[in-house]
Amino acid sequence: MTKDGKLRKERIVGKLFDERKKTRMLLGLYMSALNILKEYVIIFQSKEPMVHVLHDKQMQLLQNFLSYFVDPQHIPRTATKLKALQLTDAILLPKTSMFMGSVALSMVRNSKTKDRVVKEVLGLLRTAYVKCGTALLRKMPITNTLLQNISAIDPRARGHAITISHLRDLPHQVKVLTQDEEDLYAREIHRYQLDPMLPVYQQGTRIDHWWASVTDYPAMRKLTLAVLCCFHGPMVEGVFNLMGDIMDSKSSSLSTSSVNAIQNVKSALKAQKTTSVEYFKREDPLYTPVVPGLIQKMINASAVRINNLATRKQEKNDRRMMFRISNKQPVGKTKATELVSQNVKKACIEHQDHIAIKK
């Protein structure tokens, strides 16, 4: 074994045998306490819009997480007071009363009062809770007025005075309405609160689908659908992963319009649950007639590509002339090394000749 391998083996053996009790307690804590953070992340990995519940979920996450180690009577119910909360020792629960999961709790109950390992782990747990809670309070935008106003577009929030207040401020933060539409929107938000003719919003219904069906409130629907387009999940990262199937060494200069067209075609094929081979499949490759429109589109696409290449080449030449850039191509790495070597030899010879002349 190498030196690093021996050190790794010593650490593993120490965790599994010498510090077995501490390792079991920490693993139990990880599986129990970190689960609430995982649930919050999973909520926003769905493809449907969830930005309208973002503020409520953040408040719920903070309050639930703080209840693990803070006395519940000291946890504020409003966002402003919660944001200003200071996690001092006076409001923390006793170490043995903190949430630690069933595995760690059973080990604490079965251990002696002055068990060194238990005291060490509980001290680490309190420190971790306080640091994590402080970071969440600092980073979570629970006092963001835009997120608070967006939460009012949830159909389940109808019929409350605070809902009207949030909806009234939303057009000033998301500017997609014209002046006439803003006047219409101001009337619609009041009528919307008690309209019995609106479709029932059932659990599991996508909110963008629900608002798309509300035709009697054009201004509200326009603003709401614009708000629901806000990105909140990992779909951008997924698009970057798909770009690896498009951009390569041979197609690294694709324009935005070309990439957009490719993505539209892929999306359409995916929606129809088919492939391009199946979509354009011919029953008999020899005798089945070819679709004339497809051939014409291929010819047009080729012509457009040739024109785009010619246009880019002309633009490149125009920029070269504007900035007076020479057409001479830069030398390669090998040639550059040879030139440097020749210049060094030439400089040495000139230096020796200069010394000889002085003598």
C-alpha positions as CSV (number, residue, x, y, z in Angstrom):
1,M,0.0,0.0,0.0
2,T,1.1,3.6,-0.6
3,K,1.6,6.1,2.1
4,D,-1.8,7.8,1.3
5,G,-3.5,4.4,1.2
6,K,-2.2,3.5,4.7
7,L,-3.4,6.8,6.1
8,R,-6.8,6.3,4.5
9,K,-7.1,2.8,5.9
10,E,-6.2,4.2,9.4
11,R,-9.0,6.8,9.2
12,I,-11.5,4.2,8.1
13,V,-10.6,1.8,10.8
14,G,-10.7,4.5,13.4
15,K,-14.2,5.6,12.3
16,L,-15.6,2.0,12.2
17,F,-14.0,0.6,15.4
18,D,-12.3,3.2,17.6
19,E,-15.0,5.8,17.2
20,R,-17.9,3.5,16.3
21,K,-20.4,5.2,18.6
22,K,-19.6,8.7,17.4
23,T,-19.8,7.6,13.8
24,R,-23.2,6.0,14.3
25,M,-24.6,9.1,16.0
26,L,-23.3,11.4,13.2
27,L,-24.7,9.2,10.5
28,G,-28.1,9.2,12.2
29,L,-28.0,13.0,12.5
30,Y,-27.2,13.4,8.8
31,M,-30.0,11.1,7.7
32,S,-32.6,12.9,9.9
33,A,-31.7,16.6,10.2
34,L,-30.6,17.1,6.6
35,N,-33.8,15.6,5.2
36,I,-35.7,18.9,5.6
37,L,-33.2,20.7,3.4
38,K,-33.4,18.0,0.7
39,E,-37.2,18.3,0.6
40,Y,-37.0,22.0,-0.1
41,V,-34.6,21.4,-3.0
42,I,-36.7,18.7,-4.5
43,I,-39.8,21.0,-4.6
44,F,-38.2,23.2,-7.2
45,Q,-36.8,20.5,-9.4
46,S,-40.2,20.0,-11.1
47,K,-40.9,21.2,-14.6
48,E,-44.1,23.0,-13.6
49,P,-44.0,26.6,-12.3
50,M,-43.5,26.8,-8.6
51,V,-42.4,30.4,-8.2
52,H,-45.8,31.4,-6.7
53,V,-45.1,29.2,-3.6
54,L,-41.4,30.1,-3.2
55,H,-41.9,32.7,-0.4
56,D,-44.2,30.4,1.6
57,K,-41.9,27.4,1.2
58,Q,-38.9,29.5,2.4
59,M,-40.8,30.7,5.5
60,Q,-41.9,27.1,6.2
61,L,-38.3,25.8,5.8
62,L,-36.9,28.4,8.1
63,Q,-39.5,28.0,10.8
64,N,-39.3,24.2,10.7
65,F,-35.6,24.1,10.7
66,L,-35.4,26.6,13.6
67,S,-37.8,24.5,15.6
68,Y,-35.2,21.8,15.7
69,F,-33.0,23.7,18.2
70,V,-34.9,26.9,19.1
71,D,-37.6,27.3,21.7
72,P,-40.8,27.5,19.7
73,Q,-42.1,30.5,21.6
74,H,-39.2,32.6,20.4
75,I,-39.7,31.8,16.7
76,P,-41.5,34.8,15.0
77,R,-44.4,34.2,12.7
78,T,-43.7,37.2,10.4
79,A,-41.0,37.5,7.8
80,T,-39.6,40.8,9.1
81,K,-39.2,39.6,12.7
82,L,-37.9,36.3,11.5
83,K,-35.2,37.9,9.4
84,A,-34.0,39.9,12.4
85,L,-33.9,36.9,14.8
86,Q,-30.6,36.5,16.6
87,L,-29.7,32.9,17.6
88,T,-28.4,33.5,21.1
89,D,-28.0,30.9,23.9
90,A,-31.0,32.3,25.7
91,I,-33.5,31.1,23.1
92,L,-31.9,27.7,22.3
93,L,-33.3,24.4,23.5
94,P,-31.2,22.2,25.9
95,K,-28.8,20.0,24.0
96,T,-30.7,16.8,24.9
97,S,-34.0,18.4,23.6
98,M,-32.7,19.3,20.2
99,F,-33.9,17.2,17.2
100,M,-31.3,14.5,16.5
101,G,-33.3,11.7,14.9
102,S,-34.3,8.3,16.3
103,V,-30.9,6.7,16.0
104,A,-28.9,9.4,17.9
105,L,-31.8,9.8,20.4
106,S,-31.8,6.2,21.4
107,M,-28.0,6.2,21.8
108,V,-28.3,9.3,24.0
109,R,-30.9,7.7,26.2
110,N,-28.9,4.4,26.6
111,S,-25.6,6.2,27.4
112,K,-24.3,7.3,30.8
113,T,-24.9,10.9,31.9
114,K,-21.2,11.9,31.6
115,D,-20.5,10.0,28.4
116,R,-17.7,11.9,26.6
117,V,-18.7,10.9,23.1
118,V,-22.4,12.0,23.6
119,K,-21.3,15.4,25.0
120,E,-19.0,15.9,22.1
121,V,-21.6,15.0,19.4
122,L,-24.3,17.1,21.0
123,G,-21.9,20.1,21.2
124,L,-21.1,19.7,17.5
125,L,-24.8,19.4,16.7
126,R,-25.7,22.6,18.5
127,T,-22.8,24.5,16.8
128,A,-23.9,23.1,13.3
129,Y,-27.5,24.1,13.9
130,V,-26.6,27.6,14.9
131,K,-24.3,28.2,12.0
132,C,-26.7,26.7,9.5
133,G,-29.6,28.6,10.9
134,T,-27.7,31.8,10.8
135,A,-26.7,31.2,7.2
136,L,-30.3,30.5,6.2
137,L,-31.6,33.6,7.9
138,R,-29.0,35.7,6.1
139,K,-29.4,34.2,2.6
140,M,-33.1,33.4,2.4
141,P,-35.0,36.4,0.7
142,I,-38.0,36.1,2.9
143,T,-38.5,39.9,3.1
144,N,-38.4,40.3,-0.7
145,T,-41.5,42.2,-1.7
146,L,-41.6,40.7,-5.2
147,L,-41.8,37.1,-3.9
148,Q,-44.4,38.1,-1.4
149,N,-46.5,39.8,-4.1
150,I,-46.1,36.8,-6.5
151,S,-47.5,34.5,-3.8
152,A,-50.9,36.3,-4.2
153,I,-51.4,34.9,-7.8
154,D,-52.1,31.5,-6.2
155,P,-55.9,30.9,-6.7
156,R,-56.1,29.5,-3.2
157,A,-55.2,33.0,-1.8
158,R,-58.4,34.6,-3.2
159,G,-60.8,36.4,-0.9
160,H,-58.4,38.1,1.5
161,A,-57.5,41.8,1.8
162,I,-53.8,41.1,1.9
163,T,-54.2,39.4,-1.5
164,I,-55.6,42.6,-3.1
165,S,-52.7,44.6,-1.6
166,H,-50.1,42.2,-3.1
167,L,-51.8,42.0,-6.5
168,R,-52.0,45.8,-6.6
169,D,-48.3,46.3,-6.3
170,L,-47.3,43.5,-8.7
171,P,-47.6,45.5,-12.1
172,H,-45.1,48.1,-10.7
173,Q,-42.5,45.4,-10.3
174,V,-43.2,43.3,-13.4
175,K,-43.8,45.8,-16.2
176,V,-45.5,43.9,-18.9
177,L,-48.8,45.8,-19.1
178,T,-49.7,48.9,-21.0
179,Q,-51.3,51.9,-19.3
180,D,-54.8,50.9,-20.5
181,E,-54.1,47.3,-19.4
182,E,-53.0,48.5,-15.9
183,D,-56.4,50.3,-15.5
184,L,-58.2,47.1,-16.5
185,Y,-56.0,45.1,-14.2
186,A,-56.9,47.4,-11.2
187,R,-60.6,46.6,-11.7
188,E,-60.0,42.9,-12.4
189,I,-58.2,42.2,-9.1
190,H,-61.3,43.3,-7.1
191,R,-63.8,41.3,-9.2
192,Y,-61.5,38.3,-9.1
193,Q,-61.7,37.9,-5.3
194,L,-65.3,36.7,-5.2
195,D,-66.0,35.6,-8.7
196,P,-68.1,32.3,-8.4
197,M,-67.7,31.5,-12.1
198,L,-64.0,30.9,-12.0
199,P,-62.9,27.3,-12.5
200,V,-62.2,25.3,-9.4
201,Y,-58.5,25.0,-8.6
202,Q,-57.9,21.4,-7.6
203,Q,-54.8,19.9,-5.9
204,G,-52.3,18.9,-8.5
205,T,-53.5,21.3,-11.2
206,R,-50.7,23.3,-12.8
207,I,-51.1,26.9,-12.0
208,D,-50.1,28.1,-15.5
209,H,-52.7,25.8,-17.1
210,W,-55.3,27.2,-14.7
211,W,-54.6,30.8,-15.5
212,A,-54.5,30.0,-19.2
213,S,-58.1,28.9,-19.0
214,V,-59.2,32.2,-17.2
215,T,-60.3,34.2,-20.2
216,D,-62.5,36.7,-18.4
217,Y,-59.4,38.4,-16.8
218,P,-57.1,39.2,-19.8
219,A,-54.9,41.7,-17.9
220,M,-54.4,39.5,-14.9
221,R,-53.8,36.5,-17.1
222,K,-51.2,38.3,-19.1
223,L,-49.3,39.5,-16.0
224,T,-49.6,36.2,-14.2
225,L,-48.3,34.1,-17.1
226,A,-45.4,36.4,-17.5
227,V,-44.6,36.0,-13.8
228,L,-44.8,32.2,-14.0
229,C,-42.1,32.2,-16.7
230,C,-39.5,33.2,-14.0
231,F,-36.9,30.5,-13.9
232,H,-36.7,28.6,-10.6
233,G,-35.4,25.1,-11.3
234,P,-32.5,23.2,-12.9
235,M,-33.8,23.3,-16.4
236,V,-31.1,25.7,-17.6
237,E,-28.4,23.2,-16.5
238,G,-30.3,20.5,-18.4
239,V,-30.2,22.7,-21.6
240,F,-26.5,23.0,-21.2
241,N,-26.2,19.2,-21.1
242,L,-28.2,19.0,-24.3
243,M,-25.9,21.5,-26.0
244,G,-23.2,18.9,-25.9
245,D,-25.2,16.9,-28.5
246,I,-25.2,20.0,-30.8
247,M,-22.1,22.0,-30.3
248,D,-18.9,20.1,-31.3
249,S,-15.6,20.8,-33.1
250,K,-17.5,20.8,-36.4
251,S,-20.4,23.0,-35.4
252,S,-18.9,25.4,-32.9
253,S,-20.0,28.5,-34.9
254,L,-23.8,27.9,-34.9
255,S,-25.8,31.1,-34.7
256,T,-28.5,31.6,-32.0
257,S,-31.3,31.1,-34.6
258,S,-29.8,27.8,-35.7
259,V,-29.5,26.5,-32.2
260,N,-33.0,27.7,-31.4
261,A,-34.4,25.9,-34.5
262,I,-32.7,22.6,-33.5
263,Q,-34.1,22.8,-29.9
264,N,-37.6,23.5,-31.3
265,V,-37.4,20.5,-33.5
266,K,-36.2,18.3,-30.7
267,S,-38.9,19.6,-28.4
268,A,-41.6,18.9,-31.0
269,L,-40.3,15.3,-31.6
270,K,-40.2,14.7,-27.8
271,A,-43.7,16.0,-27.4
272,Q,-44.9,13.6,-30.0
273,K,-42.9,10.8,-28.4
274,T,-41.1,9.9,-31.7
275,T,-37.8,10.2,-33.4
276,S,-36.8,12.0,-36.6
277,V,-36.2,8.6,-38.3
278,E,-39.7,7.4,-37.3
279,Y,-41.3,10.7,-38.2
280,F,-39.8,10.8,-41.8
281,K,-39.9,7.0,-42.2
282,R,-40.9,5.8,-45.7
283,E,-42.6,2.4,-46.0
284,D,-40.6,1.5,-49.1
285,P,-37.3,3.5,-49.6
286,L,-37.2,2.7,-53.3
287,Y,-40.8,3.4,-54.4
288,T,-42.5,5.5,-51.8
289,P,-42.7,9.1,-53.2
290,V,-40.6,11.7,-51.5
291,V,-42.4,14.6,-49.9
292,P,-41.8,17.6,-52.2
293,G,-42.1,20.1,-49.4
294,L,-39.3,18.4,-47.4
295,I,-37.0,18.6,-50.4
296,Q,-37.8,22.2,-51.0
297,K,-37.1,23.1,-47.3
298,M,-33.8,21.2,-47.5
299,I,-32.8,23.3,-50.6
300,N,-33.9,26.5,-48.9
301,A,-32.0,25.6,-45.7
302,S,-28.8,25.0,-47.8
303,A,-29.2,28.3,-49.6
304,V,-29.7,30.2,-46.3
305,R,-26.6,28.5,-44.8
306,I,-24.5,29.5,-47.8
307,N,-25.8,33.1,-47.6
308,N,-25.0,33.2,-43.9
309,L,-21.5,31.9,-44.4
310,A,-20.9,34.5,-47.1
311,T,-22.3,37.3,-44.9
312,R,-20.1,36.3,-42.0
313,K,-17.1,36.2,-44.3
314,Q,-17.8,39.6,-45.6
315,E,-18.3,41.0,-42.1
316,K,-15.0,39.5,-41.1
317,N,-13.2,41.1,-44.0
318,D,-14.9,44.5,-43.3
319,R,-13.7,44.4,-39.6
320,R,-10.1,43.5,-40.8
321,M,-10.1,46.5,-43.1
322,M,-11.6,48.8,-40.5
323,F,-9.0,47.9,-37.9
324,R,-6.2,47.4,-40.5
325,I,-5.5,43.9,-39.6
326,S,-3.0,42.1,-41.8
327,N,-4.1,39.0,-43.8
328,K,-0.9,37.3,-42.8
329,Q,-1.6,34.2,-40.7
330,P,0.2,33.8,-37.4
331,V,3.0,31.3,-37.3
332,G,2.5,27.9,-35.6
333,K,4.0,26.9,-32.3
334,T,6.8,24.9,-33.9
335,K,7.7,27.6,-36.3
336,A,7.7,30.2,-33.5
337,T,10.1,28.1,-31.4
338,E,12.4,27.8,-34.4
339,L,12.4,31.6,-34.9
340,V,13.1,32.2,-31.2
341,S,16.0,29.8,-31.4
342,Q,17.4,31.4,-34.5
343,N,17.2,34.9,-33.0
344,V,19.0,33.7,-29.8
345,K,21.8,32.2,-31.9
346,K,22.1,35.4,-33.9
347,A,22.2,37.5,-30.8
348,C,25.0,35.3,-29.3
349,I,27.1,35.6,-32.5
350,E,26.6,39.4,-32.6
351,H,27.6,39.6,-28.9
352,Q,30.8,37.5,-29.5
353,D,31.7,39.7,-32.5
354,H,31.1,42.8,-30.4
355,I,33.4,41.5,-27.6
356,A,36.1,40.5,-30.2
357,I,36.1,44.0,-31.7
358,K,36.6,45.6,-28.2
359,K,39.6,43.4,-27.6
